[in-house]
Amino acid sequence: MKVRQVSDHCKERDCPTVYITDRGTVVFQGDPVDGADGMRLGPGEQAVELPLDVVISALRTLLREVS
């Protein structure tokens, strides 16, 4: 799978980031979330936490690309 970074929040590889894949999916890189109240994860699933500005940055990039 190939990924392309769509959030401009971080230029390094070790901080929260949003990627689009060549399979038409989204990959989020962030800190793992353990025991969030109200969240039910299935087997093999993992939740990650991202700052809101990272998600907004990714959405702005994607909206510019489709406009």
HTML snippet that shows the backbone in 3Dmol.js (N, CA, C, O; Angstrom):
<script src="https://3Dmol.org/build/3Dmol-min.js"></script>
<div id="view" style="width:600px;height:400px;position:relative"></div>
<script>
const pdb = `
ATOM      1  N   MET A   1       0.849  -1.171   0.000  1.00  0.00           N
ATOM      2  CA  MET A   1       0.000   0.000   0.000  1.00  0.00           C
ATOM      3  C   MET A   1       0.897   1.237   0.000  1.00  0.00           C
ATOM      4  O   MET A   1       1.871   1.308   0.750  1.00  0.00           O
ATOM      5  N   LYS A   2       0.562   2.201  -0.841  1.00  0.00           N
ATOM      6  CA  LYS A   2       1.282   3.472  -0.875  1.00  0.00           C
ATOM      7  C   LYS A   2       0.430   4.527  -0.188  1.00  0.00           C
ATOM      8  O   LYS A   2      -0.791   4.549  -0.346  1.00  0.00           O
ATOM      9  N   VAL A   3       1.075   5.400   0.575  1.00  0.00           N
ATOM     10  CA  VAL A   3       0.364   6.468   1.270  1.00  0.00           C
ATOM     11  C   VAL A   3       0.933   7.815   0.850  1.00  0.00           C
ATOM     12  O   VAL A   3       2.088   7.935   0.442  1.00  0.00           O
ATOM     13  N   ARG A   4       0.063   8.837   0.969  1.00  0.00           N
ATOM     14  CA  ARG A   4       0.454  10.223   0.676  1.00  0.00           C
ATOM     15  C   ARG A   4      -0.045  11.086   1.819  1.00  0.00           C
ATOM     16  O   ARG A   4      -1.227  11.047   2.162  1.00  0.00           O
ATOM     17  N   GLN A   5       0.846  11.861   2.407  1.00  0.00           N
ATOM     18  CA  GLN A   5       0.483  12.720   3.530  1.00  0.00           C
ATOM     19  C   GLN A   5      -0.427  13.845   3.050  1.00  0.00           C
ATOM     20  O   GLN A   5      -0.131  14.500   2.051  1.00  0.00           O
ATOM     21  N   VAL A   6      -1.542  14.074   3.761  1.00  0.00           N
ATOM     22  CA  VAL A   6      -2.461  15.145   3.384  1.00  0.00           C
ATOM     23  C   VAL A   6      -2.649  16.181   4.490  1.00  0.00           C
ATOM     24  O   VAL A   6      -3.408  17.133   4.312  1.00  0.00           O
ATOM     25  N   SER A   7      -1.984  16.017   5.608  1.00  0.00           N
ATOM     26  CA  SER A   7      -2.003  17.072   6.626  1.00  0.00           C
ATOM     27  C   SER A   7      -0.631  17.723   6.623  1.00  0.00           C
ATOM     28  O   SER A   7       0.389  17.035   6.579  1.00  0.00           O
ATOM     29  N   ASP A   8      -0.605  19.053   6.670  1.00  0.00           N
ATOM     30  CA  ASP A   8       0.684  19.747   6.621  1.00  0.00           C
ATOM     31  C   ASP A   8       1.163  20.159   8.005  1.00  0.00           C
ATOM     32  O   ASP A   8       2.039  21.013   8.144  1.00  0.00           O
ATOM     33  N   HIS A   9       0.583  19.549   9.013  1.00  0.00           N
ATOM     34  CA  HIS A   9       0.908  19.868  10.400  1.00  0.00           C
ATOM     35  C   HIS A   9       2.337  19.458  10.764  1.00  0.00           C
ATOM     36  O   HIS A   9       3.007  20.132  11.546  1.00  0.00           O
ATOM     37  N   CYS A  10       2.786  18.356  10.191  1.00  0.00           N
ATOM     38  CA  CYS A  10       4.064  17.783  10.602  1.00  0.00           C
ATOM     39  C   CYS A  10       4.878  17.365   9.386  1.00  0.00           C
ATOM     40  O   CYS A  10       4.366  16.690   8.494  1.00  0.00           O
ATOM     41  N   LYS A  11       6.114  17.755   9.351  1.00  0.00           N
ATOM     42  CA  LYS A  11       7.003  17.354   8.255  1.00  0.00           C
ATOM     43  C   LYS A  11       7.877  16.165   8.654  1.00  0.00           C
ATOM     44  O   LYS A  11       8.584  15.602   7.818  1.00  0.00           O
ATOM     45  N   GLU A  12       7.828  15.789   9.918  1.00  0.00           N
ATOM     46  CA  GLU A  12       8.599  14.650  10.413  1.00  0.00           C
ATOM     47  C   GLU A  12       7.763  13.382  10.296  1.00  0.00           C
ATOM     48  O   GLU A  12       6.626  13.434   9.827  1.00  0.00           O
ATOM     49  N   ARG A  13       8.306  12.255  10.712  1.00  0.00           N
ATOM     50  CA  ARG A  13       7.587  10.983  10.624  1.00  0.00           C
ATOM     51  C   ARG A  13       7.076  10.511  11.981  1.00  0.00           C
ATOM     52  O   ARG A  13       6.447   9.456  12.060  1.00  0.00           O
ATOM     53  N   ASP A  14       7.327  11.254  13.034  1.00  0.00           N
ATOM     54  CA  ASP A  14       6.974  10.756  14.358  1.00  0.00           C
ATOM     55  C   ASP A  14       5.976  11.654  15.087  1.00  0.00           C
ATOM     56  O   ASP A  14       6.059  11.832  16.302  1.00  0.00           O
ATOM     57  N   CYS A  15       5.035  12.216  14.334  1.00  0.00           N
ATOM     58  CA  CYS A  15       4.005  13.035  14.963  1.00  0.00           C
ATOM     59  C   CYS A  15       2.660  12.763  14.285  1.00  0.00           C
ATOM     60  O   CYS A  15       2.629  12.162  13.211  1.00  0.00           O
ATOM     61  N   PRO A  16       1.555  13.190  14.889  1.00  0.00           N
ATOM     62  CA  PRO A  16       0.231  12.907  14.329  1.00  0.00           C
ATOM     63  C   PRO A  16       0.100  13.398  12.890  1.00  0.00           C
ATOM     64  O   PRO A  16       0.426  14.543  12.576  1.00  0.00           O
ATOM     65  N   THR A  17      -0.381  12.516  12.029  1.00  0.00           N
ATOM     66  CA  THR A  17      -0.463  12.814  10.601  1.00  0.00           C
ATOM     67  C   THR A  17      -1.628  12.053   9.985  1.00  0.00           C
ATOM     68  O   THR A  17      -2.050  11.019  10.501  1.00  0.00           O
ATOM     69  N   VAL A  18      -2.144  12.576   8.874  1.00  0.00           N
ATOM     70  CA  VAL A  18      -3.212  11.918   8.115  1.00  0.00           C
ATOM     71  C   VAL A  18      -2.672  11.598   6.726  1.00  0.00           C
ATOM     72  O   VAL A  18      -2.026  12.431   6.091  1.00  0.00           O
ATOM     73  N   TYR A  19      -2.947  10.380   6.264  1.00  0.00           N
ATOM     74  CA  TYR A  19      -2.502   9.919   4.951  1.00  0.00           C
ATOM     75  C   TYR A  19      -3.691   9.408   4.147  1.00  0.00           C
ATOM     76  O   TYR A  19      -4.663   8.909   4.714  1.00  0.00           O
ATOM     77  N   ILE A  20      -3.610   9.535   2.821  1.00  0.00           N
ATOM     78  CA  ILE A  20      -4.548   8.912   1.889  1.00  0.00           C
ATOM     79  C   ILE A  20      -3.787   7.772   1.225  1.00  0.00           C
ATOM     80  O   ILE A  20      -2.611   7.920   0.894  1.00  0.00           O
ATOM     81  N   THR A  21      -4.450   6.636   1.030  1.00  0.00           N
ATOM     82  CA  THR A  21      -3.774   5.488   0.427  1.00  0.00           C
ATOM     83  C   THR A  21      -4.154   5.334  -1.040  1.00  0.00           C
ATOM     84  O   THR A  21      -5.111   5.943  -1.518  1.00  0.00           O
ATOM     85  N   ASP A  22      -3.390   4.516  -1.735  1.00  0.00           N
ATOM     86  CA  ASP A  22      -3.710   4.214  -3.133  1.00  0.00           C
ATOM     87  C   ASP A  22      -4.887   3.255  -3.243  1.00  0.00           C
ATOM     88  O   ASP A  22      -5.297   2.903  -4.349  1.00  0.00           O
ATOM     89  N   ARG A  23      -5.433   2.830  -2.111  1.00  0.00           N
ATOM     90  CA  ARG A  23      -6.619   1.964  -2.100  1.00  0.00           C
ATOM     91  C   ARG A  23      -7.894   2.760  -1.835  1.00  0.00           C
ATOM     92  O   ARG A  23      -8.979   2.189  -1.723  1.00  0.00           O
ATOM     93  N   GLY A  24      -7.757   4.095  -1.735  1.00  0.00           N
ATOM     94  CA  GLY A  24      -8.921   4.933  -1.478  1.00  0.00           C
ATOM     95  C   GLY A  24      -9.345   4.942  -0.022  1.00  0.00           C
ATOM     96  O   GLY A  24     -10.517   5.161   0.284  1.00  0.00           O
ATOM     97  N   THR A  25      -8.398   4.706   0.880  1.00  0.00           N
ATOM     98  CA  THR A  25      -8.690   4.717   2.308  1.00  0.00           C
ATOM     99  C   THR A  25      -7.842   5.783   2.993  1.00  0.00           C
ATOM    100  O   THR A  25      -6.975   6.396   2.370  1.00  0.00           O
ATOM    101  N   VAL A  26      -8.101   5.994   4.276  1.00  0.00           N
ATOM    102  CA  VAL A  26      -7.377   6.983   5.064  1.00  0.00           C
ATOM    103  C   VAL A  26      -6.644   6.265   6.194  1.00  0.00           C
ATOM    104  O   VAL A  26      -7.196   5.364   6.826  1.00  0.00           O
ATOM    105  N   VAL A  27      -5.399   6.669   6.445  1.00  0.00           N
ATOM    106  CA  VAL A  27      -4.613   6.126   7.549  1.00  0.00           C
ATOM    107  C   VAL A  27      -4.267   7.288   8.473  1.00  0.00           C
ATOM    108  O   VAL A  27      -3.814   8.341   8.026  1.00  0.00           O
ATOM    109  N   PHE A  28      -4.486   7.079   9.761  1.00  0.00           N
ATOM    110  CA  PHE A  28      -4.169   8.085  10.770  1.00  0.00           C
ATOM    111  C   PHE A  28      -2.988   7.611  11.599  1.00  0.00           C
ATOM    112  O   PHE A  28      -2.962   6.468  12.055  1.00  0.00           O
ATOM    113  N   GLN A  29      -2.011   8.486  11.795  1.00  0.00           N
ATOM    114  CA  GLN A  29      -0.874   8.202  12.668  1.00  0.00           C
ATOM    115  C   GLN A  29      -1.029   9.087  13.890  1.00  0.00           C
ATOM    116  O   GLN A  29      -1.094  10.310  13.773  1.00  0.00           O
ATOM    117  N   GLY A  30      -1.089   8.474  15.056  1.00  0.00           N
ATOM    118  CA  GLY A  30      -1.242   9.245  16.279  1.00  0.00           C
ATOM    119  C   GLY A  30      -0.945   8.398  17.493  1.00  0.00           C
ATOM    120  O   GLY A  30      -0.517   7.250  17.379  1.00  0.00           O
ATOM    121  N   ASP A  31      -1.174   8.971  18.646  1.00  0.00           N
ATOM    122  CA  ASP A  31      -0.934   8.257  19.895  1.00  0.00           C
ATOM    123  C   ASP A  31      -2.083   7.292  20.174  1.00  0.00           C
ATOM    124  O   ASP A  31      -3.247   7.666  20.032  1.00  0.00           O
ATOM    125  N   PRO A  32      -1.773   6.050  20.570  1.00  0.00           N
ATOM    126  CA  PRO A  32      -2.831   5.086  20.884  1.00  0.00           C
ATOM    127  C   PRO A  32      -3.711   5.579  22.030  1.00  0.00           C
ATOM    128  O   PRO A  32      -3.238   6.229  22.962  1.00  0.00           O
ATOM    129  N   VAL A  33      -4.986   5.259  21.940  1.00  0.00           N
ATOM    130  CA  VAL A  33      -5.956   5.610  22.977  1.00  0.00           C
ATOM    131  C   VAL A  33      -6.342   4.322  23.696  1.00  0.00           C
ATOM    132  O   VAL A  33      -6.782   3.360  23.066  1.00  0.00           O
ATOM    133  N   ASP A  34      -6.179   4.308  24.995  1.00  0.00           N
ATOM    134  CA  ASP A  34      -6.569   3.145  25.793  1.00  0.00           C
ATOM    135  C   ASP A  34      -7.727   3.508  26.704  1.00  0.00           C
ATOM    136  O   ASP A  34      -7.674   4.514  27.411  1.00  0.00           O
ATOM    137  N   GLY A  35      -8.761   2.704  26.690  1.00  0.00           N
ATOM    138  CA  GLY A  35      -9.849   2.840  27.642  1.00  0.00           C
ATOM    139  C   GLY A  35     -10.673   4.105  27.536  1.00  0.00           C
ATOM    140  O   GLY A  35     -11.072   4.657  28.562  1.00  0.00           O
ATOM    141  N   ALA A  36     -10.945   4.586  26.331  1.00  0.00           N
ATOM    142  CA  ALA A  36     -11.789   5.768  26.170  1.00  0.00           C
ATOM    143  C   ALA A  36     -13.230   5.396  26.493  1.00  0.00           C
ATOM    144  O   ALA A  36     -13.770   4.455  25.912  1.00  0.00           O
ATOM    145  N   ASP A  37     -13.847   6.111  27.397  1.00  0.00           N
ATOM    146  CA  ASP A  37     -15.221   5.838  27.810  1.00  0.00           C
ATOM    147  C   ASP A  37     -16.170   6.033  26.634  1.00  0.00           C
ATOM    148  O   ASP A  37     -16.177   7.094  26.010  1.00  0.00           O
ATOM    149  N   GLY A  38     -16.966   5.018  26.331  1.00  0.00           N
ATOM    150  CA  GLY A  38     -17.940   5.097  25.257  1.00  0.00           C
ATOM    151  C   GLY A  38     -17.444   4.551  23.929  1.00  0.00           C
ATOM    152  O   GLY A  38     -18.205   4.521  22.962  1.00  0.00           O
ATOM    153  N   MET A  39     -16.198   4.122  23.852  1.00  0.00           N
ATOM    154  CA  MET A  39     -15.650   3.584  22.605  1.00  0.00           C
ATOM    155  C   MET A  39     -15.565   2.066  22.708  1.00  0.00           C
ATOM    156  O   MET A  39     -15.033   1.523  23.677  1.00  0.00           O
ATOM    157  N   ARG A  40     -16.096   1.397  21.695  1.00  0.00           N
ATOM    158  CA  ARG A  40     -16.031  -0.071  21.664  1.00  0.00           C
ATOM    159  C   ARG A  40     -15.250  -0.497  20.430  1.00  0.00           C
ATOM    160  O   ARG A  40     -15.719  -0.341  19.302  1.00  0.00           O
ATOM    161  N   LEU A  41     -14.071  -1.030  20.649  1.00  0.00           N
ATOM    162  CA  LEU A  41     -13.218  -1.469  19.556  1.00  0.00           C
ATOM    163  C   LEU A  41     -13.396  -2.961  19.322  1.00  0.00           C
ATOM    164  O   LEU A  41     -13.557  -3.738  20.263  1.00  0.00           O
ATOM    165  N   GLY A  42     -13.366  -3.342  18.066  1.00  0.00           N
ATOM    166  CA  GLY A  42     -13.445  -4.746  17.712  1.00  0.00           C
ATOM    167  C   GLY A  42     -12.080  -5.408  17.794  1.00  0.00           C
ATOM    168  O   GLY A  42     -11.068  -4.735  17.989  1.00  0.00           O
ATOM    169  N   PRO A  43     -12.052  -6.735  17.644  1.00  0.00           N
ATOM    170  CA  PRO A  43     -10.785  -7.460  17.673  1.00  0.00           C
ATOM    171  C   PRO A  43      -9.824  -6.930  16.601  1.00  0.00           C
ATOM    172  O   PRO A  43     -10.197  -6.794  15.435  1.00  0.00           O
ATOM    173  N   GLY A  44      -8.615  -6.641  17.000  1.00  0.00           N
ATOM    174  CA  GLY A  44      -7.603  -6.155  16.070  1.00  0.00           C
ATOM    175  C   GLY A  44      -7.666  -4.668  15.776  1.00  0.00           C
ATOM    176  O   GLY A  44      -6.782  -4.141  15.101  1.00  0.00           O
ATOM    177  N   GLU A  45      -8.690  -3.975  16.266  1.00  0.00           N
ATOM    178  CA  GLU A  45      -8.805  -2.533  16.026  1.00  0.00           C
ATOM    179  C   GLU A  45      -8.038  -1.753  17.086  1.00  0.00           C
ATOM    180  O   GLU A  45      -7.873  -2.207  18.218  1.00  0.00           O
ATOM    181  N   GLN A  46      -7.578  -0.581  16.698  1.00  0.00           N
ATOM    182  CA  GLN A  46      -6.896   0.303  17.626  1.00  0.00           C
ATOM    183  C   GLN A  46      -7.299   1.734  17.309  1.00  0.00           C
ATOM    184  O   GLN A  46      -7.317   2.130  16.144  1.00  0.00           O
ATOM    185  N   ALA A  47      -7.616   2.501  18.317  1.00  0.00           N
ATOM    186  CA  ALA A  47      -7.951   3.914  18.143  1.00  0.00           C
ATOM    187  C   ALA A  47      -6.694   4.748  18.365  1.00  0.00           C
ATOM    188  O   ALA A  47      -5.857   4.422  19.207  1.00  0.00           O
ATOM    189  N   VAL A  48      -6.575   5.836  17.593  1.00  0.00           N
ATOM    190  CA  VAL A  48      -5.484   6.783  17.798  1.00  0.00           C
ATOM    191  C   VAL A  48      -6.078   8.171  17.974  1.00  0.00           C
ATOM    192  O   VAL A  48      -7.150   8.479  17.453  1.00  0.00           O
ATOM    193  N   GLU A  49      -5.368   8.990  18.711  1.00  0.00           N
ATOM    194  CA  GLU A  49      -5.827  10.351  18.987  1.00  0.00           C
ATOM    195  C   GLU A  49      -5.001  11.337  18.175  1.00  0.00           C
ATOM    196  O   GLU A  49      -3.773  11.253  18.128  1.00  0.00           O
ATOM    197  N   LEU A  50      -5.704  12.284  17.531  1.00  0.00           N
ATOM    198  CA  LEU A  50      -5.055  13.329  16.742  1.00  0.00           C
ATOM    199  C   LEU A  50      -5.544  14.691  17.210  1.00  0.00           C
ATOM    200  O   LEU A  50      -6.708  14.829  17.584  1.00  0.00           O
ATOM    201  N   PRO A  51      -4.677  15.699  17.197  1.00  0.00           N
ATOM    202  CA  PRO A  51      -5.151  17.049  17.461  1.00  0.00           C
ATOM    203  C   PRO A  51      -6.138  17.474  16.365  1.00  0.00           C
ATOM    204  O   PRO A  51      -5.966  17.113  15.201  1.00  0.00           O
ATOM    205  N   LEU A  52      -7.148  18.224  16.729  1.00  0.00           N
ATOM    206  CA  LEU A  52      -8.166  18.653  15.777  1.00  0.00           C
ATOM    207  C   LEU A  52      -7.564  19.424  14.608  1.00  0.00           C
ATOM    208  O   LEU A  52      -8.035  19.289  13.479  1.00  0.00           O
ATOM    209  N   ASP A  53      -6.529  20.231  14.856  1.00  0.00           N
ATOM    210  CA  ASP A  53      -5.940  21.010  13.759  1.00  0.00           C
ATOM    211  C   ASP A  53      -5.289  20.118  12.699  1.00  0.00           C
ATOM    212  O   ASP A  53      -5.186  20.527  11.543  1.00  0.00           O
ATOM    213  N   VAL A  54      -4.851  18.919  13.060  1.00  0.00           N
ATOM    214  CA  VAL A  54      -4.293  17.985  12.079  1.00  0.00           C
ATOM    215  C   VAL A  54      -5.397  17.486  11.150  1.00  0.00           C
ATOM    216  O   VAL A  54      -5.202  17.406   9.937  1.00  0.00           O
ATOM    217  N   VAL A  55      -6.544  17.154  11.714  1.00  0.00           N
ATOM    218  CA  VAL A  55      -7.677  16.680  10.912  1.00  0.00           C
ATOM    219  C   VAL A  55      -8.180  17.803  10.003  1.00  0.00           C
ATOM    220  O   VAL A  55      -8.468  17.564   8.830  1.00  0.00           O
ATOM    221  N   ILE A  56      -8.288  19.014  10.526  1.00  0.00           N
ATOM    222  CA  ILE A  56      -8.745  20.153   9.727  1.00  0.00           C
ATOM    223  C   ILE A  56      -7.777  20.423   8.580  1.00  0.00           C
ATOM    224  O   ILE A  56      -8.208  20.701   7.461  1.00  0.00           O
ATOM    225  N   SER A  57      -6.486  20.346   8.842  1.00  0.00           N
ATOM    226  CA  SER A  57      -5.481  20.537   7.794  1.00  0.00           C
ATOM    227  C   SER A  57      -5.649  19.507   6.680  1.00  0.00           C
ATOM    228  O   SER A  57      -5.581  19.853   5.500  1.00  0.00           O
ATOM    229  N   ALA A  58      -5.865  18.257   7.043  1.00  0.00           N
ATOM    230  CA  ALA A  58      -6.057  17.200   6.045  1.00  0.00           C
ATOM    231  C   ALA A  58      -7.320  17.448   5.232  1.00  0.00           C
ATOM    232  O   ALA A  58      -7.309  17.290   4.011  1.00  0.00           O
ATOM    233  N   LEU A  59      -8.402  17.832   5.887  1.00  0.00           N
ATOM    234  CA  LEU A  59      -9.653  18.105   5.173  1.00  0.00           C
ATOM    235  C   LEU A  59      -9.499  19.270   4.205  1.00  0.00           C
ATOM    236  O   LEU A  59     -10.012  19.216   3.088  1.00  0.00           O
ATOM    237  N   ARG A  60      -8.805  20.315   4.615  1.00  0.00           N
ATOM    238  CA  ARG A  60      -8.581  21.457   3.716  1.00  0.00           C
ATOM    239  C   ARG A  60      -7.794  21.032   2.479  1.00  0.00           C
ATOM    240  O   ARG A  60      -8.123  21.438   1.364  1.00  0.00           O
ATOM    241  N   THR A  61      -6.769  20.226   2.671  1.00  0.00           N
ATOM    242  CA  THR A  61      -5.983  19.732   1.534  1.00  0.00           C
ATOM    243  C   THR A  61      -6.858  18.933   0.587  1.00  0.00           C
ATOM    244  O   THR A  61      -6.811  19.142  -0.625  1.00  0.00           O
ATOM    245  N   LEU A  62      -7.648  18.029   1.118  1.00  0.00           N
ATOM    246  CA  LEU A  62      -8.504  17.189   0.279  1.00  0.00           C
ATOM    247  C   LEU A  62      -9.567  18.009  -0.439  1.00  0.00           C
ATOM    248  O   LEU A  62      -9.863  17.743  -1.604  1.00  0.00           O
ATOM    249  N   LEU A  63     -10.143  18.995   0.227  1.00  0.00           N
ATOM    250  CA  LEU A  63     -11.153  19.842  -0.411  1.00  0.00           C
ATOM    251  C   LEU A  63     -10.551  20.668  -1.547  1.00  0.00           C
ATOM    252  O   LEU A  63     -11.204  20.866  -2.571  1.00  0.00           O
ATOM    253  N   ARG A  64      -9.322  21.150  -1.385  1.00  0.00           N
ATOM    254  CA  ARG A  64      -8.643  21.878  -2.473  1.00  0.00           C
ATOM    255  C   ARG A  64      -8.422  20.964  -3.674  1.00  0.00           C
ATOM    256  O   ARG A  64      -8.542  21.402  -4.819  1.00  0.00           O
ATOM    257  N   GLU A  65      -8.101  19.708  -3.420  1.00  0.00           N
ATOM    258  CA  GLU A  65      -7.827  18.768  -4.509  1.00  0.00           C
ATOM    259  C   GLU A  65      -9.069  18.413  -5.314  1.00  0.00           C
ATOM    260  O   GLU A  65      -8.966  18.142  -6.510  1.00  0.00           O
ATOM    261  N   VAL A  66     -10.238  18.410  -4.686  1.00  0.00           N
ATOM    262  CA  VAL A  66     -11.458  18.032  -5.406  1.00  0.00           C
ATOM    263  C   VAL A  66     -12.183  19.234  -5.990  1.00  0.00           C
ATOM    264  O   VAL A  66     -13.138  19.067  -6.749  1.00  0.00           O
ATOM    265  N   SER A  67     -11.749  20.437  -5.652  1.00  0.00           N
ATOM    266  CA  SER A  67     -12.403  21.653  -6.166  1.00  0.00           C
ATOM    267  C   SER A  67     -11.923  21.998  -7.550  1.00  0.00           C
ATOM    268  O   SER A  67     -12.370  22.989  -8.129  1.00  0.00           O
TER     269      SER A  67
END
`;
const viewer = $3Dmol.createViewer("view");
viewer.addModel(pdb, "pdb");
viewer.setStyle({}, {cartoon: {color: "spectrum"}});
viewer.zoomTo();
viewer.render();
</script>
